[in-house]
Amino acid sequence: MHTRDDLIKDQVKCWITYTTPETEKIVSSHLHLLPKFESGGQNGLGQGPRYCPSIETKVVRFSGREHHIWLEPEGILITLAV
């Protein structure tokens, strides 16, 4: 029902990178600057199968591991034709 061009014409490129021990050190040393979350699962952080934790959540819960970091463009206005 769709052509390949239909499926990819409005996609925006995203990239993936990984944390390093230095990344974890930087995030850990700045945790005190983050707002406290008041709803959700453990420590007020999100829960559920579709929840993607933030980098600070990953560093706190799973320190010493390499984590994926998705780099996605922000501020793109998408207008839907009606």
Protein Blocks (a to p, Z undefined) as FASTA:
>chain_A
ZZfklmmmmpccdddddddfklmmmmmmmmmmpccdfedcehhiaedjklccdfklmmmm
mghiacddddddehiacdddZZ
